[in-house]
């Protein structure tokens, strides 16, 4: 049995030649090449995949090597996984697997008798052995080839940094050096997972926030690390779809993931290392700005102008304005795609992941306090202790609620900026509650989140309508026909705008009456 620690990175096919010329690779102490053909097995019902177990045969000279992998812990591309390797002698042999549940699963008669080839990987690998510092050895592997299943193929173009000796920080340092001029981003999906998706012909789709389980006894810093890594995964799982610029939801979900990360950074600010925030915030703002511009034009096009165009199809003024908005949308999308395809995006994700894997985010459990003497007992109550997660979270949630209520008291229906500020506060409170959803009573939190989501949505619609006028007038310029189109669009949305404004007093009262349920120990998802 071996435990593998590796950082997987996706490499654009167009950048393979540039990667091969990277100066860092010239410092390798040894280089080797190999051709790897692997066949992955499972039952027709994908029982192994369902239990997180991978079974593979890999061509090894004139024979085959059997590999079983399990217990994968993958965080933003950094994967720790247990594996067992043995020669394949014309039949599967699981007797050497030291993990009893894994061995028992594989040896079940209903599984072992139904194992069948699911998909194949075929790629060439170049391996560089790097020893950048005393006590540090890292294998840099470039894989180029394909995955094949059910008559379909998917390209393999990725880099894997495997830790032989050293720490995960060494992997990230090498990854950041390699990404100086090339877009290298964490590869969130393994070759095996891609193979299963190919077998099942799963279409690509935007990824939404899933949330994570939280240990109520954990240190707040460790909990933030888990939340932040989940946010990074949420952002990057939508990266490929955003680059394709087909479905605007990919950009929207990248934006949501980035906002969730910023909300978590604000909530956990009292316990975060100062340099963590200062190193990440500028790049996160750039990412938000790029995503935000495209998202704003998507909303303007789809929700503001297109509905009017569909109703007034014969009006050439509306059609002409829609054409200008469409051009602006395509330009914004092109700018966002260029940003996401540049090395800076990859360096941001690698920097964030490297900081989150720093030992400061995994503090050791506190030692039991020594028994005080009689003299010390009198002053024991004056000694501050680190807050528990429940205490910390309850305090921070209470503060977010108070700010939200304060902004609700200051908000007015005729003051769009005050409503915008309230919407942002509601959004941050909702994200914070979602982070701790499994520590809150299910019946209470479901209703609270629904109310906050409704408030955020309606205030968001008002904000979109308030901002649309200035953007549309800028697109219309001095053209009188286009300015008339803007007036028509404003009139068409007038009833909806009035209805949304009419709901404001009731919404503000609901915010003022908002009560937060108390946190408790974890419940099952």
Secondary structure, 3 states (H helix, E strand, C coil): CEEEEEEEEEECHHHHHHHHCCHHHHHCCEEEEEEEEEEEEECCCCHHHHCCCEEEEEEECCEEEEEEEEEEEEECCEEEEEEEEEEECCCCCCCCCCCHHHHHHHHCHHHHCCCEEEEEEEEEEEEEEEEEECCEEEEEEEEEEEEEECCEEEEEEEEEEEEEECCHHHHHHHHHHHCCCCCEEECCCCHHHHHHHHHCCCCCCCCCCCCCCCCCCCCHHHHHHHHHHHHHHHHHHCHHHHHHCCCHHHHHHHHHHHHHHHHHHHHCHHHCCHHHHHHHHHHHHHHHHHHHHHHHHHHHHHHHHHHHHHHCCCCHHHHHHHHHHHHHHHHHHHHHHHHHCCHHHHHHHHHHHHHHCCHHHCCCCCCCCCCCCHHHHHHHHHCCCCCCHHHHHHHHHHHHHHHHHHHHHHCCCCCHHHHHHHHHHHHHHHHHHHHCHHHECHHHHHHHHHHHHHHHHHHHHHHHHHHHHHHHHHHHCCCHHHHHHHHHHHHHCHHHHHHHHHCHHHHHHHHHCCCCCCECCCCCC
